[in-house]
Amino acid sequence: MNETIDGARKTASASSPAVAAAPSFLRRLFVGHSLNHTARRTIFIALFCIVLFTYLLLPVQLNGPSMEPNYKDGSWLLVDANAFWRKAPKLGDVVAIRLAGKSVLFLKRVVGLPGDKIAWKDGKLHRNGTEIEEPYVKFPCQWQREEVTVGATELFVVGDNRQGPMRNHSHGLVSQGRVVGGALW
């Protein structure tokens, strides 16, 4: 009887269509079970990444030592383009400032808000006549600057690396409209 059952099975399987072999591990890894489904998923992920890294999180490579030692020359970081949509930057925030288009950005720290009076005396920052302790500044400086008042739509920004003469550094008043976002750690 076993022979008849086995024989019947052999006859039935011989007359039925061939069963496809299971896809290989690499095919399942890179393509999945359905090429159509994988193509749709790939397009969705690509569009998501384009939107994410074009409008929300801007990848930025630092070029220059102005923010050292907190941000190293040549390092990459993300700028949160939504950081200041609902709130203005506050003192101590590290902001990305647009110079010419989206590809050229300065990374600076906010040290003065609208209405503040900013000055440097013997290398120390003074805001509204009071010397400010800046724990993020690691290198001493000998900067001197007369008091300047920050306008209603401006910020006063400066890098963390204050070594060398003040004339060799990009700093000062900047329109809040030029602030692209805030640096993420």
C-alpha atoms as a printed R data frame, in Angstrom:
    type eleno elety resid chain resno      x      y       z
1   ATOM     1    CA   MET     A     1  0.000  0.000   0.000
2   ATOM     2    CA   ASN     A     2  2.889  2.316   0.690
3   ATOM     3    CA   GLU     A     3  4.036  1.747  -2.851
4   ATOM     4    CA   THR     A     4  0.652  2.759  -4.207
5   ATOM     5    CA   ILE     A     5  0.548  5.919  -2.116
6   ATOM     6    CA   ASP     A     6  4.126  6.766  -3.028
7   ATOM     7    CA   GLY     A     7  3.401  5.931  -6.633
8   ATOM     8    CA   ALA     A     8  0.288  8.117  -6.591
9   ATOM     9    CA   ARG     A     9  2.272 10.967  -5.117
10  ATOM    10    CA   LYS     A    10  4.947 10.585  -7.726
11  ATOM    11    CA   THR     A    11  2.346 10.562 -10.481
12  ATOM    12    CA   ALA     A    12  0.498 13.571  -9.074
13  ATOM    13    CA   SER     A    13  3.673 15.617  -8.627
14  ATOM    14    CA   ALA     A    14  4.922 14.710 -12.069
15  ATOM    15    CA   SER     A    15  1.711 15.976 -13.673
16  ATOM    16    CA   SER     A    16  1.511 19.236 -11.604
17  ATOM    17    CA   PRO     A    17  3.510 22.368 -12.508
18  ATOM    18    CA   ALA     A    18  7.027 22.680 -11.081
19  ATOM    19    CA   VAL     A    19  7.372 24.547  -7.797
20  ATOM    20    CA   ALA     A    20  9.771 27.553  -7.964
21  ATOM    21    CA   ALA     A    21 12.868 27.356  -5.840
22  ATOM    22    CA   ALA     A    22 12.992 29.691  -2.825
23  ATOM    23    CA   PRO     A    23 14.841 32.945  -3.577
24  ATOM    24    CA   SER     A    24 18.437 33.055  -2.453
25  ATOM    25    CA   PHE     A    25 19.427 34.843   0.732
26  ATOM    26    CA   LEU     A    26 21.100 37.719  -1.148
27  ATOM    27    CA   ARG     A    27 18.078 38.244  -3.402
28  ATOM    28    CA   ARG     A    28 15.775 38.383  -0.371
29  ATOM    29    CA   LEU     A    29 18.196 40.747   1.390
30  ATOM    30    CA   PHE     A    30 18.478 43.282  -1.439
31  ATOM    31    CA   VAL     A    31 15.245 42.840  -3.369
32  ATOM    32    CA   GLY     A    32 12.841 41.225  -0.919
33  ATOM    33    CA   HIS     A    33 10.061 38.912  -1.975
34  ATOM    34    CA   SER     A    34  8.650 41.336  -4.547
35  ATOM    35    CA   LEU     A    35 10.702 43.572  -6.842
36  ATOM    36    CA   ASN     A    36  7.721 45.924  -7.248
37  ATOM    37    CA   HIS     A    37  7.309 46.341  -3.491
38  ATOM    38    CA   THR     A    38 11.046 46.923  -3.053
39  ATOM    39    CA   ALA     A    39 11.098 49.570  -5.813
40  ATOM    40    CA   ARG     A    40  8.216 51.476  -4.173
41  ATOM    41    CA   ARG     A    41  9.932 51.252  -0.774
42  ATOM    42    CA   THR     A    42 13.245 52.502  -2.246
43  ATOM    43    CA   ILE     A    43 11.554 55.476  -3.933
44  ATOM    44    CA   PHE     A    44  9.738 56.360  -0.698
45  ATOM    45    CA   ILE     A    45 12.973 56.196   1.341
46  ATOM    46    CA   ALA     A    46 14.846 58.292  -1.249
47  ATOM    47    CA   LEU     A    47 12.139 60.985  -1.259
48  ATOM    48    CA   PHE     A    48 12.016 60.957   2.547
49  ATOM    49    CA   CYS     A    49 15.803 61.447   2.734
50  ATOM    50    CA   ILE     A    50 15.731 64.252   0.158
51  ATOM    51    CA   VAL     A    51 13.076 66.140   2.130
52  ATOM    52    CA   LEU     A    52 14.761 65.400   5.473
53  ATOM    53    CA   PHE     A    53 18.265 66.502   4.460
54  ATOM    54    CA   THR     A    54 17.202 69.420   2.233
55  ATOM    55    CA   TYR     A    55 14.575 71.125   4.366
56  ATOM    56    CA   LEU     A    56 14.737 69.811   7.939
57  ATOM    57    CA   LEU     A    57 18.238 68.623   8.875
58  ATOM    58    CA   LEU     A    58 20.998 70.265   6.892
59  ATOM    59    CA   PRO     A    59 24.322 68.379   6.885
60  ATOM    60    CA   VAL     A    60 27.174 70.868   7.291
61  ATOM    61    CA   GLN     A    61 30.922 70.340   7.181
62  ATOM    62    CA   LEU     A    62 32.916 72.837   9.224
63  ATOM    63    CA   ASN     A    63 35.677 74.641   7.399
64  ATOM    64    CA   GLY     A    64 37.975 76.599   9.683
65  ATOM    65    CA   PRO     A    65 38.843 76.804  13.360
66  ATOM    66    CA   SER     A    66 36.391 79.537  14.445
67  ATOM    67    CA   MET     A    67 34.340 77.207  16.687
68  ATOM    68    CA   GLU     A    68 37.188 75.088  18.093
69  ATOM    69    CA   PRO     A    69 37.576 73.277  20.408
70  ATOM    70    CA   ASN     A    70 33.817 72.647  20.682
71  ATOM    71    CA   TYR     A    71 33.394 71.949  16.941
72  ATOM    72    CA   LYS     A    72 36.467 70.652  15.099
73  ATOM    73    CA   ASP     A    73 37.605 71.871  11.683
74  ATOM    74    CA   GLY     A    74 36.514 69.346   9.028
75  ATOM    75    CA   SER     A    75 33.863 67.689  11.203
76  ATOM    76    CA   TRP     A    76 30.266 67.159  10.103
77  ATOM    77    CA   LEU     A    77 27.161 68.143  12.021
78  ATOM    78    CA   LEU     A    78 23.459 68.590  11.390
79  ATOM    79    CA   VAL     A    79 21.690 71.935  11.494
80  ATOM    80    CA   ASP     A    80 18.057 71.820  12.624
81  ATOM    81    CA   ALA     A    81 16.278 74.099  10.149
82  ATOM    82    CA   ASN     A    82 13.149 74.092  12.348
83  ATOM    83    CA   ALA     A    83 14.917 75.183  15.536
84  ATOM    84    CA   PHE     A    84 13.817 78.807  15.361
85  ATOM    85    CA   TRP     A    85 10.512 78.682  13.523
86  ATOM    86    CA   ARG     A    86  8.486 79.133  16.718
87  ATOM    87    CA   LYS     A    87 11.052 80.681  19.027
88  ATOM    88    CA   ALA     A    88 13.925 83.091  18.619
89  ATOM    89    CA   PRO     A    89 17.522 82.060  19.289
90  ATOM    90    CA   LYS     A    90 18.621 82.578  22.873
91  ATOM    91    CA   LEU     A    91 21.961 83.474  24.397
92  ATOM    92    CA   GLY     A    92 24.513 80.695  24.024
93  ATOM    93    CA   ASP     A    93 22.763 78.985  21.083
94  ATOM    94    CA   VAL     A    94 25.005 77.885  18.215
95  ATOM    95    CA   VAL     A    95 23.391 79.023  14.971
96  ATOM    96    CA   ALA     A    96 24.042 78.543  11.262
97  ATOM    97    CA   ILE     A    97 23.999 81.828   9.376
98  ATOM    98    CA   ARG     A    98 23.379 82.018   5.633
99  ATOM    99    CA   LEU     A    99 25.870 84.169   3.733
100 ATOM   100    CA   ALA     A   100 25.240 83.481   0.055
101 ATOM   101    CA   GLY     A   101 22.698 80.810  -0.756
102 ATOM   102    CA   LYS     A   102 22.283 77.611   1.241
103 ATOM   103    CA   SER     A   103 25.732 76.246   0.533
104 ATOM   104    CA   VAL     A   104 27.763 78.865   2.451
105 ATOM   105    CA   LEU     A   105 26.941 78.988   6.146
106 ATOM   106    CA   PHE     A   106 28.758 80.382   9.168
107 ATOM   107    CA   LEU     A   107 28.472 78.554  12.473
108 ATOM   108    CA   LYS     A   108 28.561 81.034  15.365
109 ATOM   109    CA   ARG     A   109 27.400 81.410  18.970
110 ATOM   110    CA   VAL     A   110 24.751 83.983  19.942
111 ATOM   111    CA   VAL     A   111 26.150 86.380  22.576
112 ATOM   112    CA   GLY     A   112 23.776 89.327  22.096
113 ATOM   113    CA   LEU     A   113 20.016 89.632  21.614
114 ATOM   114    CA   PRO     A   114 17.965 92.613  20.377
115 ATOM   115    CA   GLY     A   115 18.487 95.622  22.638
116 ATOM   116    CA   ASP     A   116 21.696 94.276  24.247
117 ATOM   117    CA   LYS     A   117 24.827 96.395  24.397
118 ATOM   118    CA   ILE     A   118 27.896 94.277  23.555
119 ATOM   119    CA   ALA     A   119 31.560 95.176  24.158
120 ATOM   120    CA   TRP     A   120 34.913 93.464  24.770
121 ATOM   121    CA   LYS     A   121 37.248 94.766  27.451
122 ATOM   122    CA   ASP     A   122 40.585 93.060  28.081
123 ATOM   123    CA   GLY     A   123 39.387 89.982  26.235
124 ATOM   124    CA   LYS     A   124 36.178 89.602  28.260
125 ATOM   125    CA   LEU     A   125 32.685 89.849  26.813
126 ATOM   126    CA   HIS     A   126 30.488 92.510  28.404
127 ATOM   127    CA   ARG     A   127 26.726 92.483  27.869
128 ATOM   128    CA   ASN     A   128 24.788 95.508  29.089
129 ATOM   129    CA   GLY     A   129 27.794 96.577  31.154
130 ATOM   130    CA   THR     A   130 28.228 93.221  32.935
131 ATOM   131    CA   GLU     A   131 31.166 90.867  32.335
132 ATOM   132    CA   ILE     A   132 29.848 87.541  31.046
133 ATOM   133    CA   GLU     A   133 31.335 84.178  31.990
134 ATOM   134    CA   GLU     A   134 31.643 82.050  28.834
135 ATOM   135    CA   PRO     A   135 32.419 78.422  29.750
136 ATOM   136    CA   TYR     A   136 32.540 77.401  26.070
137 ATOM   137    CA   VAL     A   137 35.517 79.717  25.355
138 ATOM   138    CA   LYS     A   138 38.681 77.712  26.012
139 ATOM   139    CA   PHE     A   139 41.311 80.028  24.516
140 ATOM   140    CA   PRO     A   140 41.906 83.457  26.092
141 ATOM   141    CA   CYS     A   141 41.976 86.586  23.962
142 ATOM   142    CA   GLN     A   142 42.911 90.227  24.298
143 ATOM   143    CA   TRP     A   143 40.056 91.673  22.283
144 ATOM   144    CA   GLN     A   144 38.954 95.272  22.725
145 ATOM   145    CA   ARG     A   145 35.725 96.566  21.179
146 ATOM   146    CA   GLU     A   146 33.647 99.611  21.816
147 ATOM   147    CA   GLU     A   147 30.070 99.037  22.890
148 ATOM   148    CA   VAL     A   148 27.579 98.333  20.107
149 ATOM   149    CA   THR     A   149 23.797 98.074  20.488
150 ATOM   150    CA   VAL     A   150 22.051 95.088  18.899
151 ATOM   151    CA   GLY     A   151 19.149 96.196  16.681
152 ATOM   152    CA   ALA     A   152 15.552 94.992  17.009
153 ATOM   153    CA   THR     A   153 15.907 92.375  14.260
154 ATOM   154    CA   GLU     A   154 19.560 91.483  14.830
155 ATOM   155    CA   LEU     A   155 21.759 89.147  16.859
156 ATOM   156    CA   PHE     A   156 25.387 89.523  17.876
157 ATOM   157    CA   VAL     A   157 27.322 86.360  17.027
158 ATOM   158    CA   VAL     A   158 30.916 85.241  17.482
159 ATOM   159    CA   GLY     A   159 32.939 82.028  17.260
160 ATOM   160    CA   ASP     A   160 34.186 80.124  20.318
161 ATOM   161    CA   ASN     A   161 37.836 80.289  19.253
162 ATOM   162    CA   ARG     A   162 38.943 83.806  20.193
163 ATOM   163    CA   GLN     A   163 42.676 83.369  19.671
164 ATOM   164    CA   GLY     A   164 44.460 85.928  17.547
165 ATOM   165    CA   PRO     A   165 43.584 89.506  16.670
166 ATOM   166    CA   MET     A   166 39.918 90.480  16.504
167 ATOM   167    CA   ARG     A   167 40.293 91.687  12.891
168 ATOM   168    CA   ASN     A   168 41.020 88.089  11.789
169 ATOM   169    CA   HIS     A   169 37.623 86.838  13.012
170 ATOM   170    CA   SER     A   170 34.169 86.989  11.447
171 ATOM   171    CA   HIS     A   171 31.769 88.191  14.104
172 ATOM   172    CA   GLY     A   172 29.281 90.921  14.849
173 ATOM   173    CA   LEU     A   173 25.733 91.901  14.083
174 ATOM   174    CA   VAL     A   174 23.649 89.676  11.838
175 ATOM   175    CA   SER     A   175 20.028 89.898  10.743
176 ATOM   176    CA   GLN     A   176 17.799 87.254  12.331
177 ATOM   177    CA   GLY     A   177 16.472 86.553   8.829
178 ATOM   178    CA   ARG     A   178 19.873 85.081   7.913
179 ATOM   179    CA   VAL     A   179 19.741 82.468  10.677
180 ATOM   180    CA   VAL     A   180 19.084 79.132   8.975
181 ATOM   181    CA   GLY     A   181 18.831 76.980  12.102
182 ATOM   182    CA   GLY     A   182 20.515 75.668  15.194
183 ATOM   183    CA   ALA     A   183 23.364 73.189  15.435
184 ATOM   184    CA   LEU     A   184 22.561 69.712  16.750
185 ATOM   185    CA   TRP     A   185 25.143 67.803  18.797
